[in-house]
């Protein structure tokens, strides 16, 4: 199978083992074998990777989250493998948009050793259109398995995953942005979703406690949301992303909408997030997009680029990059801490 179109759901292929190489934004030409190079930030930061002395993971089943008192938000269990994923349908009080949200909590979340602690959280956006699904939930990317193993030995933070739908329907592609005459999906994701997560789950406050990521179209959304709220996310990972809208909706040409493209927001951003750009060497378009966008982000933001040898614009390549993605978040987000 060839390269998967960006706006269609991504299909998993047989995974191949890939080497790990970190390279800076000034790496070799597209398609060339990447070499190690210095980045604009170190590979670790204050409050970085968790201590190996962290309590061992519990095998107990996660307990239901606290019910959302303000609007009676109800969670049910969805079946996506051996570790439960919670599911709810949220109607945002600010946006009026209704979409499904899934949340996965690591084993430590219900471990008595972590009682009273708030957890770092990742907001995760899917490849394809994200209407009726989010392919971070079904282990297409294997992220839950990486966290479960790594959090048990202290090499990866025990991260809570928040995985919303990305579009209200397949035909209404607002790219996670408010557009004139369209559902306010941007407000839903910027305002309603974070508020609900903070109400219902033991998560750290915005800033160093929050990360955001996505693949392909989801990477566009992650970058756009992070730049609209520069102080809300401590780390951002773009996996095979692009940075100007690719929707067919005519509102994409509205000047107010174009001003919200990541490519437009980046040069004047004041945020200090750590950014990682993942691109496969066999997907020159992804490599070019990462190389062109990363230098637009001014300090105090920092950037790194991971050129994945032989990687393509495919689910299997995204899955193979998960150890690097989750190590990056573990180096740049805060570990669980006592709640207020």
C-alpha positions as CSV (number, residue, x, y, z in Angstrom):
1,X,0.0,0.0,0.0
2,X,1.2,3.5,-0.8
3,X,1.0,6.7,1.2
4,X,-2.3,7.2,2.9
5,X,-4.2,10.3,2.0
6,X,-4.1,12.8,4.8
7,X,-7.8,13.4,5.2
8,X,-8.9,9.7,5.2
9,X,-8.8,7.2,8.2
10,X,-5.3,5.7,8.4
11,X,-5.0,1.9,7.9
12,X,-2.5,-0.2,9.8
13,X,0.0,-2.2,7.9
14,X,2.6,-4.8,9.1
15,X,4.9,-2.9,11.4
16,X,8.7,-2.9,10.8
17,X,11.4,-2.1,13.3
18,X,12.8,1.3,12.8
19,X,16.0,2.9,14.1
20,X,15.9,6.0,16.3
21,X,17.7,9.1,15.2
22,X,17.2,12.6,16.5
23,X,18.1,15.4,14.2
24,X,17.7,19.2,14.4
25,X,15.8,21.4,12.0
26,X,18.9,21.8,9.9
27,X,19.0,18.1,9.0
28,X,20.1,16.6,5.7
29,X,17.9,17.0,2.5
30,X,14.6,15.2,2.2
31,X,14.9,11.5,1.9
32,X,18.5,11.4,3.0
33,X,19.6,9.3,5.8
34,X,19.2,11.4,9.0
35,X,22.2,12.0,11.3
36,X,22.3,13.1,14.9
37,X,22.4,16.8,15.3
38,X,21.9,19.3,18.0
39,X,18.5,20.7,18.6
40,X,17.3,24.0,20.0
41,X,16.7,22.4,23.4
42,X,18.3,19.7,25.4
43,X,16.7,16.2,25.5
44,X,15.6,16.7,29.1
45,X,14.4,19.7,31.1
46,X,13.7,20.5,34.8
47,X,11.0,18.2,36.1
48,X,11.8,15.8,33.3
49,X,11.7,12.0,33.1
50,X,10.2,10.2,36.2
51,X,12.3,8.6,38.7
52,X,12.9,4.8,38.4
53,X,11.9,4.6,42.1
54,X,8.2,5.4,41.2
55,X,5.7,3.0,42.8
56,X,5.0,-0.1,40.7
57,X,1.8,-0.2,38.6
58,X,-1.2,-1.8,40.1
59,X,-3.1,-4.5,38.3
60,X,-6.4,-3.4,39.8
61,X,-9.2,-2.4,37.4
62,X,-9.5,1.4,37.2
63,X,-12.2,2.9,39.3
64,X,-14.9,5.1,37.7
65,X,-14.0,8.8,37.6
66,X,-15.8,11.3,39.7
67,X,-19.1,12.2,38.2
68,X,-19.2,15.7,36.7
69,X,-21.4,17.6,39.1
70,X,-22.1,20.7,37.0
71,X,-23.9,19.0,34.2
72,X,-24.3,15.4,35.2
73,X,-21.7,14.1,32.7
74,X,-21.9,10.3,32.6
75,X,-19.1,7.9,31.6
76,X,-19.4,4.4,30.3
77,X,-16.8,1.8,29.5
78,X,-15.7,1.2,25.8
79,X,-14.0,-1.9,24.8
80,X,-10.6,-1.2,23.0
81,X,-8.5,-4.1,24.3
82,X,-7.5,-5.3,27.7
83,X,-7.3,-1.9,29.4
84,X,-10.6,0.0,29.7
85,X,-11.3,3.2,28.0
86,X,-14.0,5.5,29.3
87,X,-16.4,7.2,27.0
88,X,-18.9,10.0,27.2
89,X,-20.9,12.3,24.9
90,X,-20.2,15.9,25.7
91,X,-22.4,18.8,24.7
92,X,-20.2,21.8,25.3
93,X,-21.8,24.6,27.3
94,X,-19.7,27.3,25.5
95,X,-19.7,25.8,22.0
96,X,-23.1,24.0,21.8
97,X,-21.2,21.3,19.9
98,X,-21.9,17.6,20.8
99,X,-19.1,15.1,20.3
100,X,-17.8,11.9,21.8
101,X,-14.8,11.9,24.1
102,X,-12.7,8.9,25.2
103,X,-10.3,8.9,28.2
104,X,-7.8,6.3,29.1
105,X,-6.1,6.3,32.5
106,X,-2.9,4.5,33.3
107,X,-2.8,1.7,35.9
108,X,-1.3,4.1,38.5
109,X,-4.4,6.2,38.4
110,X,-6.2,3.7,40.6
111,X,-3.1,2.6,42.5
112,X,-3.4,3.5,46.3
113,X,0.2,4.6,46.1
114,X,-1.0,7.5,43.9
115,X,-4.1,8.4,45.9
116,X,-4.6,12.1,46.1
117,X,-2.1,12.8,43.2
118,X,-3.0,14.6,40.0
119,X,-1.6,13.2,36.7
120,X,-0.1,14.7,33.6
121,X,-2.5,14.6,30.6
122,X,-2.2,14.3,26.9
123,X,-4.8,15.6,24.5
124,X,-4.6,13.3,21.4
125,X,-6.0,13.9,17.9
126,X,-6.4,11.2,15.3
127,X,-5.3,10.7,11.7
128,X,-8.1,11.1,9.1
129,X,-11.2,13.0,9.8
130,X,-11.9,11.9,13.4
131,X,-15.6,11.8,12.9
132,X,-17.2,9.0,15.1
133,X,-13.7,7.7,16.0
134,X,-10.3,8.5,17.4
135,X,-7.7,6.0,16.5
136,X,-5.6,6.6,19.6
137,X,-8.3,4.7,21.4
138,X,-8.1,1.3,19.6
139,X,-4.3,0.9,20.0
140,X,-3.6,1.6,16.4
141,X,-0.6,3.6,17.6
142,X,0.2,1.4,20.6
143,X,0.6,4.4,22.9
144,X,-1.2,2.8,25.9
145,X,1.1,-0.2,25.8
146,X,4.2,2.1,25.8
147,X,2.9,4.0,28.8
148,X,1.8,0.9,30.7
149,X,5.2,-0.7,30.3
150,X,7.3,2.5,30.8
151,X,5.3,3.8,33.8
152,X,5.8,0.5,35.6
153,X,9.6,0.8,35.5
154,X,9.7,4.6,35.8
155,X,11.0,5.3,32.3
156,X,7.7,7.0,31.1
157,X,5.3,9.2,33.0
158,X,1.9,7.7,33.8
159,X,-0.1,9.8,31.4
160,X,-3.8,10.3,31.1
161,X,-5.0,10.2,27.5
162,X,-7.9,12.4,26.4
163,X,-9.1,11.5,22.9
164,X,-12.0,13.4,21.4
165,X,-13.7,13.3,18.1
166,X,-12.2,15.8,15.7
167,X,-15.2,16.6,13.4
168,X,-18.9,16.7,13.9
169,X,-19.3,14.7,10.7
170,X,-17.1,13.6,7.8
171,X,-18.5,16.4,5.6
172,X,-17.8,19.2,8.0
173,X,-14.1,19.5,8.2
174,X,-13.4,22.6,10.3
175,X,-9.9,21.4,11.2
176,X,-10.5,22.1,14.9
177,X,-11.2,25.8,14.3
178,X,-14.2,28.0,14.7
179,X,-15.4,29.1,11.2
180,X,-18.2,31.4,10.2
181,X,-21.4,29.5,9.7
182,X,-20.0,26.2,11.0
183,X,-20.2,24.4,14.3
184,X,-17.9,25.9,16.9
185,X,-15.5,22.9,17.1
186,X,-12.6,25.1,18.0
187,X,-14.4,26.4,21.1
188,X,-15.4,22.8,22.0
189,X,-11.8,21.6,21.9
190,X,-10.2,24.8,23.4
191,X,-12.7,25.4,26.2
192,X,-15.4,22.8,26.8
193,X,-13.1,19.7,26.6
194,X,-10.4,21.0,29.0
195,X,-13.0,22.2,31.5
196,X,-14.7,18.8,31.5
197,X,-11.4,16.9,31.9
198,X,-10.4,19.1,34.9
199,X,-13.8,18.6,36.5
200,X,-14.0,14.8,36.0
201,X,-10.4,13.6,36.4
202,X,-7.4,14.1,38.7
203,X,-5.1,15.9,36.2
204,X,-2.5,18.5,36.7
205,X,-3.2,22.1,35.8
206,X,-2.5,23.6,32.4
207,X,1.1,24.3,31.5
208,X,3.8,21.8,32.4
209,X,1.1,19.3,33.3
210,X,-0.5,19.2,29.8
211,X,0.7,17.9,26.5
212,X,-1.0,17.7,23.1
213,X,-0.3,15.6,20.0
214,X,-1.8,14.3,16.8
215,X,-1.0,12.5,13.6
216,X,-1.5,13.9,10.1
217,X,-4.7,16.0,10.3
218,X,-4.6,15.5,14.0
219,X,-1.2,17.0,14.1
220,X,-2.6,20.1,12.4
221,X,-5.2,20.3,15.1
222,X,-2.7,19.8,17.9
223,X,-0.5,22.6,16.6
224,X,-3.4,25.0,16.0
225,X,-4.8,24.4,19.5
226,X,-1.5,24.8,21.2
227,X,-0.7,28.0,19.4
228,X,-4.2,29.5,20.2
229,X,-3.4,28.8,23.9
230,X,0.4,29.3,24.2
231,X,0.5,29.0,28.0
232,X,-1.8,25.9,28.3
233,X,0.5,23.2,27.0
234,X,4.0,22.3,28.1
235,X,4.9,20.0,25.2
236,X,3.6,19.5,21.7
237,X,4.3,16.6,19.3
238,X,3.4,16.9,15.6
239,X,3.4,13.5,13.8
240,X,3.5,13.8,10.0
241,X,1.7,17.1,10.4
242,X,0.9,20.0,8.1
243,X,0.4,23.6,9.1
244,X,-2.0,25.3,6.7
245,X,-5.6,24.2,6.3
246,X,-6.4,21.5,3.8
247,X,-10.2,21.5,4.2
248,X,-12.5,21.9,1.3
249,X,-14.8,24.3,3.2
250,X,-14.7,27.8,1.5
251,X,-14.4,29.5,4.9
252,X,-10.7,28.4,4.9
253,X,-10.1,31.6,2.8
254,X,-11.8,33.9,5.4
255,X,-9.0,36.3,6.6
256,X,-10.0,35.6,10.3
257,X,-9.7,31.9,9.7
258,X,-6.4,32.2,7.8
259,X,-5.0,34.2,10.8
260,X,-5.5,31.1,12.9
261,X,-3.5,28.7,10.7
262,X,-0.5,27.4,12.7
263,X,1.8,28.9,10.0
264,X,0.3,32.3,10.7
265,X,0.3,32.0,14.5
266,X,3.8,30.6,15.0
267,X,6.0,33.7,14.3
268,X,4.4,35.8,17.0
269,X,3.8,33.1,19.5
270,X,4.9,33.8,23.1
271,X,4.5,30.3,24.3
272,X,7.4,28.4,25.9
273,X,6.3,24.8,24.9
274,X,8.8,22.1,23.8
275,X,7.9,21.0,20.3
276,X,8.8,17.7,18.6
277,X,8.2,17.2,14.9
278,X,8.1,13.5,13.7
279,X,8.4,12.9,10.0
280,X,9.4,9.7,8.0
281,X,12.2,9.9,5.6
282,X,10.1,8.2,2.9
283,X,7.5,10.9,3.2
284,X,9.3,14.0,1.8
285,X,6.2,16.2,2.1
286,X,6.1,15.5,5.8
287,X,9.8,16.2,6.2
288,X,9.6,19.4,4.2
289,X,6.6,20.6,6.3
290,X,8.4,20.0,9.6
291,X,11.6,21.7,8.4
292,X,9.8,24.8,7.1
293,X,7.5,25.2,10.2
294,X,9.9,24.5,13.1
295,X,12.0,27.7,12.5
296,X,8.9,29.8,12.7
297,X,8.6,29.2,16.4
298,X,10.5,31.9,18.4
299,X,12.0,31.5,21.8
300,X,11.1,30.6,24.5
301,X,9.6,27.7,22.5
302,X,12.1,25.0,21.7
303,X,12.1,22.5,18.8
304,X,13.4,19.1,17.9
305,X,12.8,17.0,14.8
306,X,12.9,13.2,14.7
307,X,13.4,11.9,11.1
308,X,12.2,8.3,11.2
309,X,14.4,6.2,8.9
310,X,12.1,4.6,6.3
311,X,9.0,6.1,7.9
312,X,6.0,6.8,5.7
313,X,2.7,8.6,6.1
314,X,1.2,5.4,7.5
315,X,-0.2,4.2,10.8
316,X,2.6,1.6,11.1
317,X,5.2,4.4,11.0
318,X,3.3,6.4,13.6
319,X,3.1,3.4,15.9
320,X,6.8,2.8,15.5
321,X,7.5,6.3,16.7
322,X,5.5,6.0,19.9
323,X,8.5,5.3,22.2
324,X,10.2,8.5,21.0
325,X,7.0,10.5,21.3
326,X,6.2,9.4,24.8
327,X,9.8,9.7,26.0
328,X,9.7,13.3,24.8
329,X,6.5,14.0,26.7
330,X,8.0,12.4,29.8
331,X,11.0,14.6,29.6
332,X,9.1,17.8,29.3
333,X,5.9,17.3,31.4
334,X,5.6,17.3,35.2
335,X,5.2,14.0,37.0
336,X,2.1,13.2,39.2
337,X,1.9,15.5,42.2
338,X,-0.5,16.0,45.2
339,X,-3.7,17.7,44.1
340,X,-4.7,21.1,45.5
